Amino acid sequence: GLAVRLFRLQGLLRTLREDPPAVIIVHDALLIAPVLHYRSGSRVVFDAREFFPKQFENSFIWRILVGSGMHRLMREALPQCDAVTTVSDGLRDGYRQLASIDPLVVHNVAERVAPALKRREARPLDAPLRLVYHGGVNTNRGLNNLIEALQPLEGRAELDLYLVGPRRLVRRLKRRARRAANVTVCEPVAFAGIHTMLTAYDVGLSFFQDRTFNLRHAMPSKFFEYLQAGLAVVVGPSPDMVGVVRGYDCGVVA
C-alpha cells in the first residue's frame, strides 16, 4: 500500500512540474505539503471533510505517533492554501481556532432527483415504520446501539443496515442483528442506486454518539441523501445536524 501511494505521489509531482493545472483540489491531508511545495503557481484548495488533527483521537497510538504531527501540519499548511472548505460549522470553527483561517462551509448535499422518482407506495398506517441506515462501519459509530434500540420495537419498527467497511466489523454487526427479528444487515448498493433504495423507507438514521470532535460535528452525506429521498431523519447530539432538523422540522433529535 505504501509503495502504491509513493508511486502515485511521484506521478502527481511530475504533473505539477511539467503541466501545472490552474487549480488543485486536495482531499488527502498527507498530500497537502508536497502539493504546496511543488504547485508552480497553481491555486490550491484543501477540502477538509473532517478535522484532521483529531481524525483518530480515540486511538492512543494515533494520538502519540501521528496526532501532534498532523496538528502542526494543518496549522502551518492551511494558511498557505488559496481556499479551504469543510462540511460543517463546527469543523470550520475548529480550523479557525487552529490556523486563523476562515474555511468555506460546503454541505454534502446529494444531487436533487426529479420529483417523479420520489413517489412511494402508500402503506397501512398501522404498518411498522421502516428505518434505514447506510454508510461506513467503524468502532466509533455505535451501530450496535442502533440495533439494541430497535430490538424492543419489534412489530412497531424495522431497521435495515446497508454497510461498507472492514469485513470483520460487518460480520460482527450481522451476528448481532441476527438476535433482533426486526433488524437486517443488507448487501450494500451502488452509489447510483442509493436514492432508489432509500425511497422504500420512512425514516433515515444519522445518529452518532458524542464520542469525538469529528463525530460531534459530523454533517454526513447520508443525512442529505435521506432528506432528498423524502425521509424523516433521526439524529443524536450533533449540533450541526440538530440545527437543520429543528430549523426545517424534518425529523427528531434523540
C-alpha positions in Angstrom: 0.0 0.0 0.0 2.8 2.4 0.8 4.5 1.6 -2.5 1.3 2.4 -4.4 1.0 5.8 -2.6 4.6 6.7 -3.3 4.2 5.8 -7.0 1.1 7.9 -7.2 2.8 10.8 -5.5 5.7 10.6 -8.0 3.2 10.9 -10.8 1.5 13.8 -9.2 4.7 15.7 -8.6 5.7 15.1 -12.2 2.4 16.5 -13.4 2.8 19.6 -11.2 6.3 20.2 -12.7 5.5 19.5 -16.4 1.9 20.6 -16.8 0.7 22.6 -13.7 -3.1 23.0 -13.6 -4.8 26.3 -12.8 -6.4 24.8 -9.6 -5.5 21.8 -7.5 -8.2 20.4 -5.1 -6.6 18.3 -2.4 -8.7 15.8 -0.3 -5.8 13.9 1.4 -4.2 15.6 4.3 -0.9 13.8 3.6 -0.7 15.4 0.1 -1.1 19.0 1.1 2.6 19.6 1.9 4.1 18.3 -1.3 1.4 20.0 -3.4 2.1 23.3 -1.8 5.8 22.9 -2.3 5.6 21.9 -6.0 2.5 23.8 -7.1 4.3 26.1 -9.6 1.8 28.9 -9.4 -1.3 26.7 -9.2 -4.0 27.7 -6.8 -4.6 25.2 -4.1 -8.0 24.3 -2.5 -7.9 22.0 0.5 -11.2 20.1 1.0 -11.2 19.3 4.8 -14.0 16.8 5.1 -13.1 16.3 8.8 -10.9 17.8 11.4 -7.7 16.0 10.6 -5.7 16.9 13.8 -8.3 14.8 15.7 -9.0 12.2 12.9 -8.5 9.2 15.1 -8.4 10.8 18.5 -9.9 7.7 20.1 -6.7 5.8 19.4 -3.9 6.3 22.0 -1.3 5.1 19.5 -2.5 7.5 16.8 -2.5 10.5 19.2 1.1 9.7 20.3 2.6 8.9 16.9 0.6 11.0 14.4 -1.7 13.5 16.1 0.8 16.1 17.1 2.4 16.0 13.7 -1.0 16.3 11.9 -1.8 19.3 14.2 1.4 21.0 13.2 1.0 20.2 9.5 -2.5 21.6 9.4 -1.6 24.7 11.4 1.4 25.5 9.1 0.0 24.4 5.7 -3.6 25.6 5.6 -2.7 29.4 5.7 -0.7 28.8 2.5 -3.8 27.5 0.6 -5.8 29.8 -1.6 -9.0 28.4 -0.1 -10.1 25.8 2.5 -13.6 24.1 2.5 -15.2 21.9 5.1 -18.6 20.4 5.7 -20.0 21.9 8.9 -19.9 25.0 11.1 -18.3 23.1 13.9 -15.4 21.8 11.8 -15.0 25.4 10.4 -14.7 26.8 13.9 -12.1 24.1 14.8 -9.9 25.2 11.8 -10.5 28.9 12.6 -9.0 28.3 16.1 -6.2 26.1 14.8 -4.8 28.1 11.9 -6.5 31.5 12.0 -8.2 30.8 8.6 -11.9 31.1 7.6 -13.0 27.9 5.7 -16.0 27.9 3.4 -18.7 25.5 4.6 -19.9 23.3 1.7 -22.5 20.8 2.8 -22.5 17.3 1.3 -25.9 17.8 -0.3 -26.9 15.0 -2.6 -27.8 15.7 -6.2 -31.5 16.6 -6.5 -33.6 13.8 -8.1 -36.7 14.6 -10.2 -39.9 14.6 -8.1 -41.4 11.8 -10.3 -38.8 9.4 -9.0 -39.7 10.2 -5.4 -43.2 8.7 -5.3 -43.6 5.9 -2.8 -46.4 3.4 -2.5 -48.8 4.1 0.4 -48.8 1.6 3.2 -51.3 1.0 6.0 -51.0 3.4 8.9 -50.5 0.5 11.4 -47.6 -1.0 9.4 -44.2 -0.9 11.1 -42.1 2.1 10.5 -39.3 1.3 8.1 -35.9 2.7 9.2 -32.7 2.7 7.3 -29.0 3.4 7.9 -26.4 3.3 5.2 -22.7 4.1 5.3 -19.3 3.1 6.6 -18.6 0.9 9.6 -16.1 1.7 12.3 -15.9 1.2 16.0 -16.7 4.8 16.8 -20.2 5.0 15.3 -22.0 2.9 17.8 -24.0 0.9 15.3 -24.5 -1.9 17.9 -26.5 0.7 19.9 -28.9 1.3 16.9 -29.6 -2.4 16.8 -30.2 -2.6 20.6 -32.5 0.4 20.4 -34.7 -1.2 17.6 -34.9 -4.6 19.2 -37.6 -3.8 21.7 -39.7 -2.2 18.9 -40.5 -5.4 17.1 -43.8 -5.0 15.4 -43.6 -1.2 15.5 -40.4 -0.5 13.6 -37.9 -2.3 11.4 -34.3 -1.4 10.6 -32.3 -2.2 7.5 -28.5 -1.5 7.6 -26.5 -1.1 4.4 -22.9 -1.3 5.5 -19.5 -1.0 3.9 -16.1 -1.2 5.6 -13.9 -3.8 7.2 -15.4 -7.3 6.8 -14.7 -8.3 10.4 -16.8 -5.4 11.7 -19.6 -6.0 9.2 -19.7 -9.7 10.2 -19.8 -8.7 13.9 -22.8 -6.5 13.3 -24.5 -9.2 11.2 -24.2 -11.6 14.2 -25.6 -9.0 16.5 -28.5 -8.3 14.1 -29.5 -12.0 13.9 -30.6 -11.7 17.6 -33.1 -9.0 16.6 -36.1 -10.1 14.5 -36.7 -6.6 13.2 -33.1 -5.7 12.2 -31.5 -6.8 8.9 -28.0 -6.2 7.5 -28.4 -5.9 3.8 -25.9 -6.0 0.9 -24.6 -2.5 0.0 -25.9 -0.9 -3.1 -24.0 1.0 -5.8 -23.7 4.8 -5.3 -26.1 5.5 -8.2 -28.7 3.3 -6.6 -28.8 4.8 -3.2 -31.7 7.2 -3.9 -33.9 4.5 -5.3 -33.1 2.2 -2.3 -33.9 4.9 0.2 -37.4 5.7 -1.2 -38.7 2.4 0.2 -38.2 3.7 3.8 -39.9 6.1 6.1 -37.0 7.3 8.4 -33.2 7.6 8.0 -30.9 7.3 10.9 -27.9 9.6 11.1 -27.2 9.1 14.7 -23.7 9.4 16.2 -22.8 9.4 19.8 -20.8 12.4 21.1 -17.5 10.4 21.3 -15.1 12.5 19.3 -14.7 16.0 17.9 -15.4 14.8 14.3 -18.5 12.8 15.3 -19.8 15.7 17.3 -19.6 18.0 14.3 -20.4 15.5 11.6 -22.5 16.5 8.6 -22.5 13.3 6.5 -23.8 12.9 3.0 -26.3 10.3 4.2 -28.1 13.0 6.2 -28.8 14.9 3.0 -29.5 11.7 0.9 -32.3 10.8 3.4 -33.8 14.3 3.0 -33.6 14.3 -0.8 -35.4 10.9 -0.8 -38.2 12.3 1.3 -37.4 10.6 4.5 -37.6 12.0 8.0 -34.3 11.8 9.9 -33.3 10.8 13.4 -30.1 12.5 14.7 -28.3 12.5 18.0 -26.4 15.2 19.8 -24.7 16.5 16.7 -25.2 20.3 16.8 -24.8 20.9 13.1 -27.4 18.3 12.1 -29.6 19.3 15.0 -29.7 22.9 13.6 -31.1 21.6 10.3 -33.6 19.2 11.8 -35.0 21.9 14.1 -34.8 24.7 11.6 -36.7 22.8 8.9 -38.8 20.5 11.2 -37.7 17.4 9.1 -37.1 14.9 11.9 -36.4 14.3 15.5 -33.4 14.8 17.8 -32.6 12.0 20.3 
